[in-house]
Amino acid sequence: MADNIQDLCGTLIGDRYRIIRVLGEGGMGAVYLADDNDLWRQVAIKVLRESLQDTPALARRLEMECTLLAQLGSHPNIVTLLDRQTIDGKTILVMEYVPGEDLAEIIERTFQRTPYQKGGGQSEKALMLTPRNAILIAMQCLKALDYAHSKGVLHRDIKPSNLMVRKDHSGNIIAKLMDFGIAKTLKQSSVDTAFTRLTKTEDRAPGTPAYMAPEQIEPDRFGAIGAATDIYAFGVMFFEMLTGQLPFTGGFTELMHAHTNVRPPSPREVNPVIKPELAHVVIRAMQKSPANRFKTAGEMLAALQTAVGMSATDAMHSSTSAKLAFQTPENRKALRLPSRRVFLLLALAIILAVGYWQNVPGMFFQNEVVTTSGSSHEITLEQARSVCLSLRSAADQTSVHEYARSEWAMAERVMERAEEAQDPSEAIRLFTEAGRLFGSTPGVAYERERKARERAEALENFRRDQTEVQRKEENQRFASATKTVDLGDGVTMEFVWIPPGSFLMGTRGISRASRVGTRGTVPPDETPARTVKLTQGFWMAQYEITQEQWVKMMGANPSRFADNPKRPVEQISWSDCQLFIERLNQTVKDGVFRLPTEAEWEYACRAGASTTFNCGNDLAHLPDYAWYAANSGATTQPVGTKKPNSWGLHDMHGNVAEWVQDWYDPTAYGSGAVTNPFGPDSGVFKVRRGGAWSNHHSRLRSAAREKDLPEQRSDMFGARVILVPN
């Protein structure tokens, strides 16, 4: 066999298969379309390049794929092995030919508007990743995985390019899983090591970096490869199907770190119209610990069916539609904008409306047609009224009525004149003017609101500067107020009194809108900074909950780094913390123990400071106060070994990320000044603060917010409690 891929075209293999053309090729070989002369059908033939035929590892991969496909047998959503041929001692796989295209191409076209060539192998109407299509493809892939796992076979390289998608003669979507080249049996995977093979190289872990599960990277930390490994990769792929983006991006090292240490974003952060129930399915599939994911692909399929309200059978019918929507890159950006910034969209709407009013000749309408003055083009009165009302509806916001009252009233008067006009041409002119006025009001309101906010911030800064000396004196006085709680058997818990007061919570200086989608800047859920008043003082634990304190209350130590009882406890969920606190309140009758709220935590962390960290803005000082990626030695450290903040609290930055009481609300800071905020009544995620031993310094900022499911555990998650006096 020649190394030139095209040289095999026209070749007859085994006196049966006549190669027609190349279907696809890569660095290791190619897949050809061929005629089966015995059964009069078309097949796909997979071969290695001639130069790689003598590479033992690659030859074994092809043999392994042959063996596992034969073990799987026939399934409607897995490409079937039809035959195995040997030429000159080299293995060739003959497989079912699946016309169509891989899912990667469909994702690219759907979200990036990739052009396609009609008549070049694609249908006149190229397949797009509509909501129904995405759900159907996902369900079929899960059915294929559930079947493969039931046969004891793991795929280990789930990704869009390994899923072929086509429409059958009835127009139904058919998805088929392929390329089991690095697959293994469950038994083989149980003794496999992490860094054995990559999809196209032999010196890295098996799989494709963007879709690799944590246990493929660090098996000593996350456990053995299993069915949950394929579920994680599917979760990443499903995230991409719903949003057009990967949860993690970057080079190989960055991806490896992200998969093992960084919480994946919710797909709703990219596509806000995705149902929370559907987002929860995706998030659970991408949990770091295999134990926290779905136990089987069948379990995930059932959860997906429940989330979207339809079964795989329902999805086959075009009349059924999943209740979610997708956005192209353009309108995804629009969706990220807060509602008060809608003037940007309105400006676009005005441009489109003007263009529409000037370019509609040649359209046929049933109602009266008139000509606008100054233009030779014709529009109807109803069209002019409809666009005007649409612009009015979009501009009808609280901020407009508060900051652009006179402009809104003027637009209302012009629209009233349009409604009363007897001459259709005059009515159209007035509706046009009213639409322009309505469309301009959000921009006017935004500028006035921005200036008002800047004045308020300037006043707040002035007041804060005036009281800085008094605050420092108060800090020094309250820093000496401490309390020790006896847990029994020589185990104690030390507390520091936190006085009532006010502070600026969040990040100042840059508006929320300017941060959206800007890499390397502060997340928008920290802005705008708001004034928070806490009217009641409380006792806060001087240190994070230690392992000896946890064992005293709970009887067991869940921590990964368990060689020193003075280390902070980790591998605990928010729900675990509630049980710990319940037992603490049963044991100690000295007030009420609970987790701090987000506001209480940040107030105590800052200890009167308004800087990035409670030790200032200079990163050179941070190592004196915090354990993080730069100095932790890839482990937690005993509590209290770094300097405290000015109120005597240790490890508020780093060591372990601390659970707080609140449900996560990404828009909470837009509500303005608040008193004793306690977060929303319900939600999907709980909040963590402070960053951990493995985090970059940016995650340790006093204002930085993290979130995770209440049941999620990690060797980076810990907590500290507060004691509220009776």
NORWO-V57563 format. One record per pair of residues at least 6 apart in sequence whose C-alpha atoms are under 8 Angstrom apart, sorted by sequence separation. I is the first residue (numbers start at 1). J is the second residue. D is the distance in whole Angstrom. If there is no record, write none. Layout:
I_J_D ; I_J_D
//
This chain:
2_8_7 ; 12_18_4 ; 13_19_8 ; 24_30_6 ; 25_31_6 ; 35_41_6 ; 36_42_6 ; 52_58_7 ; 53_59_6 ; 74_80_6 ; 85_91_6 ; 86_92_6 ; 108_114_6 ; 109_115_7 ; 116_122_8 ; 118_124_6 ; 148_154_7 ; 167_173_5 ; 168_174_7 ; 196_202_7 ; 197_203_6 ; 198_204_5 ; 215_221_7 ; 219_225_8 ; 239_245_7 ; 240_246_5 ; 249_255_6 ; 268_274_6 ; 287_293_6 ; 294_300_6 ; 305_311_5 ; 314_320_7 ; 315_321_7 ; 371_377_6 ; 372_378_7 ; 421_427_5 ; 486_492_5 ; 487_493_7 ; 515_521_6 ; 550_556_8 ; 551_557_6 ; 561_567_8 ; 585_591_8 ; 609_615_8 ; 611_617_6 ; 615_621_7 ; 644_650_4 ; 698_704_8 ; 699_705_8 ; 1_8_7 ; 11_18_6 ; 12_19_6 ; 23_30_8 ; 24_31_5 ; 35_42_5 ; 36_43_7 ; 73_80_7 ; 84_91_7 ; 85_92_5 ; 148_155_8 ; 166_173_6 ; 167_174_6 ; 196_203_6 ; 197_204_5 ; 198_205_5 ; 199_206_6 ; 215_222_5 ; 239_246_7 ; 240_247_7 ; 248_255_6 ; 267_274_7 ; 268_275_8 ; 286_293_7 ; 305_312_7 ; 371_378_5 ; 372_379_8 ; 401_408_7 ; 420_427_8 ; 485_492_6 ; 486_493_7 ; 515_522_7 ; 516_523_7 ; 550_557_7 ; 585_592_6 ; 606_613_7 ; 607_614_7 ; 609_616_8 ; 615_622_7 ; 643_650_6 ; 644_651_7 ; 645_652_8 ; 10_18_6 ; 11_19_6 ; 22_30_7 ; 23_31_6 ; 24_32_7 ; 34_42_6 ; 35_43_6 ; 73_81_8 ; 84_92_6 ; 85_93_6 ; 165_173_7 ; 166_174_5 ; 195_203_7 ; 196_204_6 ; 197_205_5 ; 198_206_4 ; 199_207_5 ; 214_222_6 ; 215_223_6 ; 216_224_8 ; 239_247_7 ; 268_276_7 ; 284_292_7 ; 285_293_5 ; 370_378_6 ; 371_379_7 ; 400_408_8 ; 418_426_7 ; 419_427_7 ; 484_492_7 ; 485_493_5 ; 515_523_7 ; 516_524_6 ; 585_593_6 ; 606_614_5 ; 623_631_7 ; 642_650_7 ; 643_651_8 ; 691_699_5 ; 692_700_7 ; 10_19_5 ; 22_31_6 ; 23_32_5 ; 33_42_7 ; 34_43_5 ; 84_93_5 ; 85_94_7 ; 165_174_6 ; 166_175_7 ; 195_204_5 ; 196_205_5 ; 197_206_4 ; 198_207_5 ; 199_208_6 ; 215_224_6 ; 216_225_6 ; 237_246_8 ; 284_293_5 ; 285_294_6 ; 369_378_7 ; 370_379_6 ; 418_427_5 ; 484_493_6 ; 485_494_6 ; 515_524_6 ; 584_593_7 ; 605_614_6 ; 613_622_8 ; 627_636_8 ; 642_651_7 ; 690_699_7 ; 691_700_5 ; 9_19_5 ; 10_20_6 ; 22_32_4 ; 23_33_6 ; 33_43_6 ; 34_44_6 ; 83_93_6 ; 84_94_6 ; 116_126_8 ; 145_155_8 ; 165_175_4 ; 195_205_4 ; 196_206_6 ; 197_207_8 ; 198_208_7 ; 206_216_7 ; 215_225_6 ; 236_246_7 ; 248_258_7 ; 284_294_7 ; 369_379_6 ; 370_380_6 ; 417_427_8 ; 418_428_7 ; 484_494_5 ; 485_495_8 ; 547_557_6 ; 559_569_6 ; 560_570_7 ; 615_625_7 ; 627_637_7 ; 640_650_5 ; 690_700_5 ; 691_701_8 ; 8_19_7 ; 9_20_6 ; 10_21_8 ; 21_32_6 ; 22_33_6 ; 33_44_5 ; 34_45_7 ; 69_80_7 ; 70_81_6 ; 82_93_8 ; 83_94_5 ; 164_175_6 ; 165_176_7 ; 194_205_6 ; 195_206_7 ; 205_216_6 ; 236_247_7 ; 248_259_8 ; 268_279_7 ; 334_345_7 ; 369_380_5 ; 370_381_7 ; 418_429_8 ; 483_494_6 ; 484_495_6 ; 513_524_8 ; 558_569_7 ; 559_570_5 ; 560_571_7 ; 639_650_7 ; 640_651_7 ; 668_679_8 ; 689_700_8 ; 690_701_7 ; 9_21_6 ; 20_32_7 ; 21_33_5 ; 32_44_5 ; 33_45_6 ; 69_81_6 ; 81_93_7 ; 82_94_6 ; 83_95_7 ; 163_175_7 ; 164_176_5 ; 194_206_7 ; 205_217_6 ; 267_279_6 ; 310_322_8 ; 368_380_6 ; 369_381_7 ; 418_430_5 ; 482_494_7 ; 483_495_5 ; 512_524_5 ; 547_559_8 ; 557_569_8 ; 558_570_7 ; 559_571_5 ; 581_593_6 ; 639_651_7 ; 690_702_7 ; 9_22_8 ; 19_32_7 ; 20_33_6 ; 21_34_7 ; 31_44_6 ; 32_45_5 ; 81_94_6 ; 82_95_5 ; 163_176_6 ; 164_177_6 ; 216_229_8 ; 266_279_6 ; 309_322_7 ; 367_380_7 ; 368_381_7 ; 417_430_7 ; 418_431_6 ; 482_495_6 ; 483_496_6 ; 512_525_8 ; 558_571_6 ; 559_572_8 ; 581_594_6 ; 19_33_6 ; 20_34_5 ; 31_45_5 ; 32_46_7 ; 81_95_4 ; 82_96_6 ; 163_177_5 ; 164_178_7 ; 215_229_7 ; 266_280_8 ; 308_322_6 ; 482_496_5 ; 483_497_8 ; 558_572_7 ; 665_679_7 ; 690_704_7 ; 6_21_8 ; 19_34_4 ; 20_35_7 ; 31_46_4 ; 66_81_7 ; 80_95_6 ; 81_96_6 ; 162_177_6 ; 163_178_6 ; 267_282_8 ; 285_300_8 ; 308_323_6 ; 415_430_7 ; 481_496_6 ; 482_497_6 ; 507_522_8 ; 512_527_5 ; 547_562_8 ; 627_642_8 ; 664_679_7 ; 665_680_7 ; 689_704_7 ; 690_705_8 ; 6_22_7 ; 18_34_5 ; 19_35_7 ; 30_46_6 ; 31_47_7 ; 79_95_7 ; 80_96_5 ; 162_178_5 ; 213_229_6 ; 248_264_7 ; 266_282_8 ; 361_377_6 ; 414_430_6 ; 415_431_6 ; 480_496_8 ; 481_497_6 ; 511_527_7 ; 512_528_6 ; 578_594_8 ; 626_642_6 ; 662_678_6 ; 663_679_6 ; 664_680_8 ; 689_705_6 ; 5_22_8 ; 17_34_6 ; 18_35_5 ; 29_46_8 ; 30_47_6 ; 79_96_6 ; 162_179_6 ; 182_199_7 ; 212_229_8 ; 213_230_8 ; 247_264_6 ; 266_283_6 ; 358_375_7 ; 360_377_7 ; 361_378_6 ; 414_431_7 ; 479_496_7 ; 511_528_6 ; 547_564_8 ; 548_565_5 ; 625_642_5 ; 626_643_8 ; 661_678_8 ; 662_679_5 ; 663_680_6 ; 688_705_6 ; 689_706_6 ; 17_35_5 ; 18_36_7 ; 29_47_6 ; 30_48_7 ; 66_84_8 ; 79_97_8 ; 110_128_6 ; 247_265_6 ; 265_283_8 ; 359_377_7 ; 360_378_6 ; 361_379_8 ; 479_497_7 ; 510_528_8 ; 547_565_5 ; 548_566_7 ; 624_642_6 ; 625_643_5 ; 637_655_7 ; 662_680_7 ; 663_681_7 ; 665_683_8 ; 687_705_7 ; 688_706_5 ; 17_36_5 ; 18_37_7 ; 29_48_4 ; 30_49_7 ; 79_98_8 ; 109_128_7 ; 110_129_6 ; 213_232_6 ; 264_283_7 ; 281_300_7 ; 358_377_6 ; 360_379_7 ; 414_433_7 ; 415_434_5 ; 478_497_7 ; 507_526_6 ; 508_527_7 ; 546_565_7 ; 547_566_6 ; 550_569_7 ; 624_643_6 ; 625_644_7 ; 636_655_5 ; 663_682_6 ; 664_683_7 ; 687_706_6 ; 688_707_6 ; 5_25_8 ; 16_36_6 ; 17_37_6 ; 28_48_6 ; 29_49_5 ; 212_232_8 ; 213_233_6 ; 357_377_8 ; 358_378_8 ; 414_434_5 ; 478_498_7 ; 506_526_5 ; 507_527_6 ; 508_528_7 ; 546_566_6 ; 547_567_6 ; 625_645_8 ; 636_656_7 ; 663_683_6 ; 664_684_7 ; 687_707_4 ; 688_708_8 ; 16_37_5 ; 28_49_6 ; 106_127_7 ; 107_128_8 ; 194_215_8 ; 195_216_8 ; 211_232_8 ; 212_233_6 ; 357_378_8 ; 478_499_7 ; 506_527_6 ; 507_528_7 ; 508_529_5 ; 546_567_6 ; 547_568_6 ; 663_684_7 ; 664_685_5 ; 686_707_5 ; 687_708_7 ; 16_38_6 ; 100_122_8 ; 106_128_6 ; 107_129_7 ; 141_163_8 ; 194_216_5 ; 195_217_7 ; 211_233_5 ; 264_286_7 ; 281_303_7 ; 357_379_6 ; 411_433_8 ; 412_434_7 ; 506_528_7 ; 507_529_5 ; 546_568_4 ; 547_569_5 ; 663_685_6 ; 664_686_5 ; 685_707_6 ; 686_708_6 ; 694_716_7 ; 106_129_6 ; 157_180_8 ; 194_217_6 ; 211_234_8 ; 281_304_6 ; 411_434_5 ; 506_529_4 ; 545_568_6 ; 546_569_5 ; 632_655_8 ; 663_686_5 ; 664_687_5 ; 685_708_5 ; 686_709_6 ; 693_716_7 ; 5_29_8 ; 28_52_7 ; 182_206_7 ; 194_218_7 ; 243_267_6 ; 411_435_8 ; 505_529_5 ; 506_530_7 ; 544_568_6 ; 545_569_6 ; 627_651_8 ; 662_686_6 ; 663_687_6 ; 685_709_5 ; 686_710_6 ; 692_716_6 ; 5_30_7 ; 155_180_6 ; 157_182_7 ; 182_207_8 ; 194_219_6 ; 211_236_6 ; 242_267_7 ; 504_529_6 ; 505_530_5 ; 544_569_8 ; 625_650_8 ; 626_651_6 ; 661_686_7 ; 662_687_6 ; 684_709_7 ; 685_710_6 ; 692_717_8 ; 156_182_7 ; 157_183_8 ; 193_219_7 ; 211_237_7 ; 278_304_7 ; 281_307_8 ; 411_437_5 ; 504_530_5 ; 505_531_6 ; 554_580_7 ; 625_651_7 ; 626_652_8 ; 627_653_7 ; 628_654_5 ; 660_686_7 ; 661_687_7 ; 66_93_7 ; 155_182_7 ; 156_183_6 ; 243_270_6 ; 261_288_8 ; 357_384_8 ; 410_437_8 ; 411_438_6 ; 504_531_5 ; 505_532_6 ; 553_580_7 ; 626_653_5 ; 627_654_5 ; 628_655_6 ; 659_686_7 ; 660_687_6 ; 63_91_7 ; 137_165_8 ; 155_183_4 ; 156_184_8 ; 239_267_6 ; 243_271_6 ; 260_288_7 ; 503_531_6 ; 504_532_6 ; 625_653_7 ; 626_654_5 ; 627_655_5 ; 659_687_6 ; 660_688_6 ; 62_91_7 ; 154_183_5 ; 155_184_7 ; 242_271_8 ; 259_288_7 ; 278_307_5 ; 408_437_8 ; 502_531_7 ; 503_532_6 ; 554_583_8 ; 626_655_7 ; 659_688_4 ; 660_689_7 ; 153_183_7 ; 154_184_5 ; 277_307_5 ; 278_308_7 ; 407_437_7 ; 408_438_7 ; 502_532_6 ; 503_533_7 ; 550_580_7 ; 553_583_6 ; 615_645_7 ; 658_688_5 ; 659_689_7 ; 153_184_6 ; 154_185_6 ; 277_308_8 ; 407_438_8 ; 502_533_4 ; 553_584_7 ; 614_645_6 ; 657_688_6 ; 658_689_5 ; 59_91_8 ; 144_176_8 ; 153_185_4 ; 154_186_6 ; 275_307_8 ; 501_533_6 ; 502_534_6 ; 614_646_8 ; 657_689_6 ; 658_690_6 ; 144_177_7 ; 152_185_5 ; 153_186_6 ; 191_224_8 ; 192_225_8 ; 408_441_7 ; 500_533_8 ; 501_534_5 ; 657_690_5 ; 658_691_8 ; 140_174_8 ; 141_175_7 ; 152_186_5 ; 190_224_6 ; 353_387_7 ; 407_441_6 ; 500_534_5 ; 501_535_6 ; 656_690_8 ; 657_691_5 ; 140_175_6 ; 141_176_7 ; 152_187_8 ; 189_224_7 ; 190_225_6 ; 500_535_5 ; 656_691_6 ; 657_692_5 ; 137_173_8 ; 140_176_8 ; 141_177_7 ; 189_225_6 ; 190_226_7 ; 210_246_8 ; 500_536_5 ; 654_690_6 ; 655_691_7 ; 656_692_4 ; 53_90_7 ; 136_173_7 ; 137_174_7 ; 189_226_7 ; 404_441_6 ; 499_536_7 ; 500_537_4 ; 653_690_5 ; 654_691_5 ; 655_692_5 ; 656_693_6 ; 137_175_6 ; 210_248_7 ; 404_442_8 ; 499_537_4 ; 500_538_8 ; 607_645_7 ; 652_690_6 ; 653_691_6 ; 654_692_4 ; 655_693_5 ; 210_249_7 ; 217_256_7 ; 498_537_5 ; 499_538_7 ; 606_645_8 ; 607_646_6 ; 653_692_8 ; 654_693_6 ; 133_173_7 ; 186_226_7 ; 404_444_6 ; 497_537_7 ; 498_538_5 ; 605_645_7 ; 607_647_6 ; 613_653_8 ; 350_391_8 ; 400_441_6 ; 403_444_8 ; 404_445_5 ; 497_538_6 ; 498_539_6 ; 654_695_8 ; 157_199_8 ; 214_256_8 ; 218_260_8 ; 349_391_8 ; 400_442_6 ; 403_445_5 ; 497_539_5 ; 498_540_7 ; 209_252_7 ; 217_260_8 ; 239_282_6 ; 381_424_7 ; 385_428_7 ; 388_431_6 ; 392_435_7 ; 395_438_6 ; 399_442_8 ; 402_445_8 ; 403_446_8 ; 496_539_5 ; 497_540_6 ; 604_647_8 ; 664_707_7 ; 5_49_8 ; 47_91_7 ; 238_282_7 ; 384_428_6 ; 388_432_7 ; 391_435_6 ; 395_439_6 ; 400_444_8 ; 495_539_6 ; 496_540_5 ; 605_649_8 ; 47_92_5 ; 210_255_6 ; 214_259_6 ; 346_391_7 ; 397_442_8 ; 400_445_5 ; 403_448_6 ; 495_540_5 ; 496_541_6 ; 3_49_5 ; 46_92_6 ; 47_93_7 ; 209_255_7 ; 213_259_7 ; 214_260_5 ; 236_282_8 ; 381_427_7 ; 385_431_6 ; 388_434_7 ; 389_435_7 ; 392_438_5 ; 395_441_7 ; 399_445_6 ; 400_446_8 ; 403_449_7 ; 495_541_4 ; 496_542_6 ; 654_700_6 ; 2_49_8 ; 3_50_5 ; 45_92_7 ; 46_93_5 ; 209_256_7 ; 212_259_7 ; 213_260_8 ; 235_282_5 ; 381_428_6 ; 384_431_6 ; 388_435_4 ; 391_438_6 ; 392_439_7 ; 395_442_6 ; 399_446_8 ; 494_541_6 ; 495_542_5 ; 605_652_6 ; 653_700_5 ; 1_49_8 ; 2_50_6 ; 3_51_6 ; 45_93_6 ; 46_94_7 ; 235_283_7 ; 275_323_7 ; 346_394_7 ; 380_428_8 ; 384_432_7 ; 387_435_7 ; 391_439_6 ; 493_541_7 ; 494_542_6 ; 653_701_7 ; 1_50_6 ; 45_94_5 ; 46_95_8 ; 157_206_8 ; 158_207_8 ; 159_208_8 ; 274_323_8 ; 275_324_6 ; 346_395_8 ; 494_543_7 ; 653_702_8 ; 44_94_6 ; 45_95_6 ; 156_206_7 ; 157_207_5 ; 235_285_5 ; 236_286_7 ; 274_324_5 ; 388_438_8 ; 399_449_8 ; 43_94_7 ; 44_95_5 ; 156_207_6 ; 157_208_6 ; 234_285_8 ; 235_286_6 ; 273_324_6 ; 274_325_7 ; 43_95_6 ; 44_96_6 ; 159_211_7 ; 273_325_6 ; 342_394_8 ; 343_395_8 ; 373_425_7 ; 43_96_5 ; 44_97_5 ; 158_211_7 ; 232_285_5 ; 233_286_8 ; 273_326_8 ; 342_395_8 ; 372_425_5 ; 42_96_8 ; 43_97_5 ; 44_98_8 ; 157_211_8 ; 231_285_6 ; 232_286_5 ; 370_424_7 ; 371_425_6 ; 42_97_6 ; 157_212_8 ; 231_286_8 ; 232_287_7 ; 271_326_7 ; 370_425_6 ; 104_160_5 ; 105_161_8 ; 271_327_7 ; 372_428_7 ; 373_429_8 ; 483_539_8 ; 493_549_8 ; 103_160_5 ; 104_161_5 ; 340_397_8 ; 372_429_7 ; 491_548_7 ; 492_549_7 ; 636_693_6 ; 102_160_7 ; 103_161_6 ; 491_549_7 ; 635_693_6 ; 659_717_7 ; 102_161_5 ; 103_162_8 ; 340_399_7 ; 601_660_8 ; 634_693_7 ; 635_694_8 ; 657_716_6 ; 658_717_6 ; 659_718_6 ; 660_719_7 ; 102_162_7 ; 103_163_6 ; 634_694_6 ; 656_716_5 ; 657_717_5 ; 658_718_5 ; 659_719_5 ; 102_163_5 ; 103_164_6 ; 229_290_7 ; 232_293_8 ; 271_332_7 ; 491_552_8 ; 632_693_6 ; 655_716_8 ; 656_717_5 ; 657_718_6 ; 658_719_4 ; 659_720_8 ; 102_164_4 ; 103_165_6 ; 228_290_6 ; 231_293_8 ; 270_332_7 ; 487_549_8 ; 598_660_6 ; 632_694_7 ; 656_718_5 ; 657_719_7 ; 658_720_7 ; 77_140_6 ; 101_164_6 ; 102_165_6 ; 231_294_7 ; 272_335_7 ; 597_660_6 ; 598_661_7 ; 628_691_8 ; 656_719_7 ; 33_97_7 ; 77_141_7 ; 100_164_7 ; 101_165_6 ; 271_335_8 ; 272_336_8 ; 488_552_8 ; 595_659_7 ; 596_660_5 ; 597_661_5 ; 598_662_6 ; 628_692_6 ; 629_693_6 ; 100_165_6 ; 101_166_7 ; 228_293_7 ; 231_296_8 ; 487_552_7 ; 595_660_5 ; 596_661_6 ; 597_662_6 ; 627_692_7 ; 628_693_4 ; 629_694_4 ; 77_143_7 ; 78_144_6 ; 98_164_7 ; 99_165_8 ; 100_166_5 ; 222_288_8 ; 228_294_7 ; 231_297_7 ; 270_336_8 ; 534_600_8 ; 595_661_5 ; 627_693_5 ; 628_694_6 ; 629_695_5 ; 630_696_8 ; 77_144_5 ; 99_166_6 ; 100_167_8 ; 222_289_6 ; 223_290_8 ; 228_295_7 ; 532_599_7 ; 594_661_8 ; 628_695_6 ; 629_696_6 ; 76_144_8 ; 98_166_8 ; 222_290_7 ; 227_295_8 ; 228_296_7 ; 568_636_7 ; 628_696_7 ; 629_697_8 ; 75_144_7 ; 227_296_7 ; 567_636_7 ; 568_637_7 ; 628_697_7 ; 227_297_8 ; 567_637_6 ; 568_638_7 ; 14_85_7 ; 567_638_4 ; 568_639_6 ; 75_147_8 ; 154_226_7 ; 158_230_6 ; 566_638_5 ; 567_639_6 ; 154_227_6 ; 156_229_7 ; 157_230_7 ; 566_639_6 ; 156_230_6 ; 159_233_7 ; 214_288_6 ; 561_635_7 ; 564_638_7 ; 155_230_7 ; 158_233_6 ; 159_234_7 ; 213_288_8 ; 214_289_8 ; 215_290_8 ; 561_636_7 ; 72_148_7 ; 154_230_7 ; 157_233_7 ; 158_234_6 ; 160_237_7 ; 599_676_8 ; 149_227_7 ; 159_237_6 ; 599_677_7 ; 72_151_6 ; 158_237_8 ; 599_678_8 ; 71_151_8 ; 597_677_8 ; 598_678_8 ; 72_153_8 ; 597_678_6 ; 598_679_8 ; 597_679_8 ; 243_326_7 ; 242_326_7 ; 243_327_8 ; 68_153_7 ; 145_230_8 ; 350_435_8 ; 574_659_6 ; 350_436_7 ; 570_656_7 ; 568_655_8 ; 613_700_8 ; 568_656_7 ; 601_689_8 ; 613_701_5 ; 614_702_7 ; 350_439_7 ; 598_687_8 ; 612_701_6 ; 613_702_5 ; 612_702_6 ; 598_689_8 ; 612_703_8 ; 347_439_7 ; 346_439_6 ; 347_440_7 ; 546_639_7 ; 346_440_8 ; 505_599_7 ; 544_639_7 ; 343_439_7 ; 543_639_6 ; 606_702_6 ; 77_174_7 ; 79_176_6 ; 343_440_7 ; 505_602_7 ; 543_640_7 ; 605_702_6 ; 77_175_6 ; 78_176_5 ; 79_177_6 ; 343_441_8 ; 505_603_8 ; 77_176_4 ; 78_177_5 ; 79_178_5 ; 343_442_5 ; 344_443_8 ; 76_176_7 ; 77_177_6 ; 78_178_6 ; 138_238_7 ; 342_442_7 ; 343_443_5 ; 487_587_8 ; 503_603_7 ; 602_702_6 ; 341_442_8 ; 487_588_7 ; 602_703_7 ; 340_442_8 ; 485_588_8 ; 341_446_7 ; 503_608_7 ; 340_446_7 ; 498_604_7 ; 504_610_8 ; 542_648_7 ; 543_649_7 ; 544_650_8 ; 134_241_7 ; 542_649_5 ; 543_650_6 ; 544_651_7 ; 134_242_7 ; 541_649_8 ; 542_650_6 ; 543_651_7 ; 69_180_7 ; 68_180_7 ; 129_241_8 ; 544_656_8 ; 574_686_7 ; 65_179_8 ; 544_658_8 ; 65_180_5 ; 68_183_8 ; 65_181_5 ; 68_184_8 ; 64_181_7 ; 65_182_7 ; 68_185_8 ; 64_182_8 ; 65_183_7 ; 62_181_6 ; 64_183_8 ; 61_181_6 ; 64_184_8 ; 61_182_6 ; 595_719_8 ; 596_720_8 ; 595_720_7 ; 596_721_6 ; 595_721_5 ; 596_722_6 ; 594_721_6 ; 595_722_6 ; 593_721_7 ; 594_722_6 ; 593_722_6 ; 594_723_7 ; 593_723_5 ; 594_724_8 ; 592_723_5 ; 593_724_6 ; 475_607_7 ; 591_723_6 ; 592_724_5 ; 107_240_8 ; 111_244_6 ; 475_608_7 ; 591_724_6 ; 592_725_7 ; 107_241_6 ; 110_244_8 ; 591_725_5 ; 592_726_7 ; 575_710_6 ; 576_711_8 ; 590_725_7 ; 591_726_5 ; 108_244_8 ; 472_608_7 ; 574_710_5 ; 575_711_6 ; 590_726_7 ; 107_244_7 ; 471_608_7 ; 573_710_6 ; 574_711_6 ; 573_711_5 ; 574_712_7 ; 530_669_6 ; 573_712_5 ; 529_669_7 ; 530_670_8 ; 533_673_8 ; 535_675_7 ; 572_712_8 ; 573_713_5 ; 525_666_5 ; 528_669_6 ; 531_672_7 ; 532_673_6 ; 533_674_6 ; 534_675_6 ; 535_676_7 ; 572_713_5 ; 573_714_8 ; 524_666_8 ; 525_667_6 ; 527_669_6 ; 528_670_6 ; 530_672_5 ; 531_673_5 ; 532_674_5 ; 533_675_5 ; 534_676_5 ; 571_713_5 ; 572_714_7 ; 577_719_8 ; 173_316_7 ; 525_668_8 ; 526_669_7 ; 527_670_7 ; 530_673_5 ; 531_674_7 ; 532_675_6 ; 533_676_6 ; 570_713_8 ; 571_714_4 ; 572_715_8 ; 172_316_6 ; 525_669_7 ; 530_674_8 ; 532_676_7 ; 570_714_7 ; 571_715_5 ; 573_717_7 ; 172_317_8 ; 532_677_8 ; 570_715_5 ; 571_716_7 ; 572_717_6 ; 573_718_8 ; 570_716_6 ; 571_717_6 ; 572_718_6 ; 570_717_5 ; 571_718_7 ; 570_718_5 ; 498_647_8 ; 569_718_6 ; 146_296_7 ; 568_718_7 ; 569_719_8 ; 146_297_5 ; 496_647_8 ; 145_297_6 ; 146_298_5 ; 496_648_7 ; 496_649_7 ; 143_297_7 ; 561_715_8 ; 142_297_6 ; 143_298_7 ; 560_715_6 ; 142_298_7 ; 559_715_7 ; 142_300_8 ; 143_301_7 ; 142_301_6 ; 139_301_6 ; 506_669_8 ; 139_304_8 ; 479_646_7 ; 479_647_5 ; 478_647_7 ; 479_648_6 ; 476_646_7 ; 475_646_7 ; 476_647_7 ; 28_200_8 ; 140_312_7 ; 341_513_8 ; 475_647_6 ; 27_200_8 ; 139_312_6 ; 545_718_7 ; 544_718_7 ; 545_719_6 ; 338_513_7 ; 544_719_6 ; 545_720_5 ; 136_312_6 ; 337_513_7 ; 544_720_5 ; 545_721_8 ; 526_703_7 ; 543_720_7 ; 544_721_8 ; 526_704_7 ; 136_315_6 ; 337_516_8 ; 526_705_7 ; 541_720_6 ; 135_315_7 ; 136_316_7 ; 336_516_7 ; 525_705_8 ; 540_720_8 ; 541_721_6 ; 540_721_6 ; 541_722_6 ; 540_722_4 ; 541_723_8 ; 132_315_7 ; 539_722_5 ; 540_723_6 ; 333_517_8 ; 538_722_7 ; 539_723_5 ; 538_723_6 ; 539_724_6 ; 132_318_8 ; 538_724_5 ; 539_725_8 ; 135_322_7 ; 537_724_8 ; 538_725_7 ; 132_320_7 ; 132_321_5 ; 131_321_7 ; 132_322_5 ; 131_322_6 ; 131_323_8 ; 131_324_6 ; 131_325_6 ; 130_325_8 ; 131_326_7 ; 130_326_7 ; 507_703_6 ; 506_703_5 ; 505_703_7 ; 506_704_8 ; 113_328_8 ; 111_327_7 ; 112_328_7 ; 111_328_5 ; 112_329_7 ; 110_328_7 ; 111_329_6 ; 495_722_8 ; 280_684_8 ; 276_684_8 ; 292_712_7 ; 289_713_8 ; 287_712_8 ; 289_714_8 ; 288_714_8 ; 261_694_7 ; 263_708_7
//
